Every structure is written in C-alpha cells, then in structure tokens.
Amino acid sequence: MYSVRKTTKWHGNANLHILFVNLIITSLLIWKYDSNYLIIFISSSTLHLIIETGLTLTGIRKGDVYLYGKKLPKVAEIILRSTVEGPGFCVPAFFIADQFIAGNLKLGLLLAVVIVGAASFYLGWRDRRDLKSLGENEPPIISRRAMTKPRAVMLLALINTVCISMVFLIPKPYQTHAFAYILGYALLVMMFYFINYNLGVRYIELYDEKKEIFTKPGPMMQAAGLTYDSAYEMALLVSPAYWITFYLGFFHFTF
C-alpha cells in the first residue's frame, strides 16, 4: 500500500504560500498567547526535517519539488516540506489543546478547522488546476510513500508504542493537554486527506506484483488507508515534537 501525492512542478509555489501563512498565524498566536507556539513551530519543523531526510535517503520518498519552475535542491526541498507540513498541523493542534483546557473547545476546533481546511483546499485546488493545465508531453509528478513494507511496519509499531507510552507517562493535568493535542492533530490531518482525496491529488494505491502496475482501490479502502495514515502513522509518529519538548521543559503551561 502506498500513500500517493499527485502534483506538478508548480507544487512548491503553493507550499511557499502556506509557509508564509504558517509564519503569520504562529506570530499572531505568540503575540496573543505565549512562546509555546514558537516552541511547537520549531520542534515540529525539526522533527519533520529528520523524517523527511530519512524518507529521502532511504528512497521511500520519491519525486521532485519545483519552485517557480526551477527544481529545488534536495536540502531546500526537505526544508520547505518540513516548515510547511510540521507547523501547518502541529501549531493548530496545539491551539485546539489550549482551548480545550481553557473550556473553549468549540472555538478552538472552529478556528483550526477553518484555517487548516482553507489551506488544505488551496493546496489541493492548486495541484488540481495545474494538473489539468499540463501538456500532452508533461507527465505529472507522482510521489509515493510505502506504507506496508514489513520492516517499516514493524519499526513504526515499535516507535509508536514508545510514543504512546511517553504520552501516558506525562503527569496530569498536562497529560490531558497532550492527548487533546494528538487527537486534534489526527483530526486535522484526516481533514486534509479527505479534502485532497476528493480533489484527486491525494489517494492510496496498491501494487499488483503480477501485472507490475499500481492500482487505486475503492472508496472503503481509500478511507481505511487514509485514516490509518493520518491517525496512526502521522499522529503518533509526529508526537515527539510535543512530548520530547515537554520533558525537556521548554513548554510553560499556566493551567
């Protein structure tokens, strides 16, 4: 099973726009609330930098990224992805957790869903538009991430077991904030996949070894695969951006 992203060489442009949005929103949250939002921005970007570097070096992450028609070096590509995908979900998820603790869950969910939903739609819409404008001799850029390689699945299970254990070891009331953050993160990533799946730029593929071709399963398999990817692979795998930072004492909670 593969998590697939279908883009064009212009995909980096939309990513750069979302990076600017990330910076603006994070700056506003720091000004309105506290420096925790700067911490989660940095920690999530750093963790994604490590993950993206590993995916690139092992060949799991395939495909290139272009910015205004020019192919980015792998280092610049990894940095751009990391500063968009990390804070793009982690900062709003932290806001949801904060508002949940403050008794304003509806407000937190509404603002996070509107902002992340709008950004998700923008990314998907731009990819969809650019895909339709490709010429006959311009193939799309297909990026596939393997999800079911036996060794990778076993390693992921081990890592996620450690991650969930470390969250359970967080003392109360901080533990409640941590779980609200993880659930908020999973919800936002699921929404991102749902929007982009319906726009035809994010989906699940299976590999038929006999025919040596990739095939797209039906809606039920798509839903199951994308839910697994967002709620298990992504939410727990990215949780160290929260709990490592917590154990290092970088967060300063006031509740």
N, C-alpha and C positions, 0 to 999 in steps of 0.2 A: 504494500500500500504506500502511495506517495501523496504528500501534500504538494499541490501544484499551484504555481503563480504564473499567470499568462500576461505578459507585458510587452512593451515596445522599448525602443531606445530612449523614448522620452519619459520613461517612468521616473527617472531621477529628478526631473523638474518638479513633479508633484511632491515627491519626498522632501525636496528642499523647501517647498512652500509649507509643508506640515512641520518641518523643523522650526521655521520661524514662528508658527502658531504655538508650538511647544514652548519655545522660549518666552513668548509673550504671556501665555497663561501661567507658566511657572513663576515668572516675575511678579505677576499680579497676586498669586497665592502667597508668595513670600512676603510681599508688602502688606497684604491683608491679614495674614495669619502669622507664620513663623518660618524659621530657616529649615524646618523639617522637609519642606518641599524642595529646597535646594539639595538637601542630602539625598532624597529619594531620586531626584533627577540624576545626580552624579552616580549613585550606586547602581541604578538600573541601566544607565548608559555603559558603565564599566562592565557589568555582568553580561550585557548583550555583546559588548566588544569581545569578551572572552568566548562566548558561544559562537558568534559569527566567525571568529578567527578559526575556531575548531572545525566548524562546518565547512569552511572554505579549504582548509589544509587537508582534511580527510576526503574531500571531493563529494561530500553529501550535498552541499550547496553548490548548484551549478547555475550557470547563466551570468550575464554581464549587466552592468548598470551604466547608463549614459546620462550625462548632464548637458542639456542644450546641444545634443548631437555629438558630444565628444565622450568617448569611452573613459570611464574613471579608472585610475589605478586601483588595484585590489584593496590597498590600505585606505584610500579615500572612500571607496565603496562600503567597506566594513564600518568606517566611522559614521558615514551618513545613515546607514541602516540602523546602527546602534543608537544614535541620538534621536532617531525618529520612533523606532519600534519600542525602545525601552521606556522613555518618559511618556510616550504617547498613550500608554496604558497604565503605567505604574503611578504616575502623578495623579490622574483622575481617580484611580482605585484608592489611593491614599486619602484623597478628598472625601470619597464615599465613606471610608472607615472613620475619618474625623467627624463627619456629620452624623454618622450612626451613633457614635459615642456621645455626641452633643444632643442627641434626640431629634435631629433634623434629617432623618434618613430619606424622606421623600424629596427634600431639597437637594441633597447630595446626589441621589440617583438621577433626578431630573436633569440637573446641570451636566453631570458626567455623561449621561446617555445622549443628550442633545449635542454636546461638543464632540464626543468621540464618534457619534453617529454621523454628524455632518462631515467630519474629517474622513471617516470610512467611505462615505458616499462619494466624496470628492475624489479620493484616490481611485476608487473603482470606476467612477464615471470617466475620469481622465484616461485610464487604461482602456476602457471600452471604446471611447471616442477615437483614441489613437490607433487601436487595433482595426477599427473599421476604415481608417484612412490609409492603411498600408497598401502599397502597390502589389502587383502580381508577383514580383520578384523579391519582395521584402517579407521574409518569414517573421512571425512573432518570436519573442524571447520567452522560452519555456524554462522556468526554474523549478526543479523537482527536489523535494527533501524526503529521503527514505524514512518511513515510519515503522517498518516491521522487520528490519534486519535483526535476526536472533540476538546477536551480540549487543546491538544497540538497544534493543528492548530490555535485555537483562540489565545492562548498565543503567538505563533510565529508571528501571524499577528500583534498583539499589539507591540511586541518587534521590529519587522521590521519597523513598522510605526514610532516608536521613532527613530530608527537608521537612516532611510532615512531623517527624519526631521532634525536630528542633522547634517547630512552632508550638507543639503541645507542651514543651518544656518552658515556654515563656510564662512568667508568673502573671496571675490576674492582678489588675484588670487589663493589663497590656495584651494578654492573650486574646481577649475579645476583639480588640482593635486589629490584631494580626489576622484573625480569621475573617473579619469583615473586609479587610484589605484583599485577601486571597480570593474570597467569593466575588468581590467587586471586580477584581482583575479578570477572573474567569468569565463573568457576565459580559464585560466589555469586549473581550476577545471573541467570544461566541457571536456577539452582535456584529463585530467587524467581519467575521467569516460569513455570516448569514447575508449581510448586505453585498459583499463582494462575490459570493456564490451566485446570488440572483442577478448580478451584473455580468456573470460569465467569466470572471477573471481569477477566481479562487475556487478550487474544487479538489476532489480526491480522485486519484487514478489507481487502477490495478494493472499489474504487468502480467500478460499472458505469455508464459515461457514457451509454450508450444508454437504459437504464432509469432512470438517475439515482437509484440506490439503492446502499447498502452491502451487500456480501455477505461471508459467512465462508467462506474456503476450507477444504479438508480438512486432516487431521492432518499430512500431509507438508509442505504449505505453511506451516501453523502452526509446525511445528518449525523449518523453514528461516528463516522470518521472525523468530521469537523468538530464534533463535541469532544471526542477523545483528545484531539489535537489541542483544543483550547482549554478544556477543564482539567486535563491530566498532564499532558506533555508540557504545555506552556505555563499554566498557573503555578504548578509545583516547582517546575524547573527554574522559574524566574523568582521564586520566593526567597532565595538567598539575598536578593537585593534588599529585602526587608529584614530578615532575621539576623543575618550577619551584621548588618548595620546596627540593629538593636543591641545585640550582645557586645558590640564594640563601644556602645554608649554614645553614639552620635545623635540619636533622636532625643528630643527633650519634650516630654509629654507634660501637660498641665492638668490632666484629669486625675 
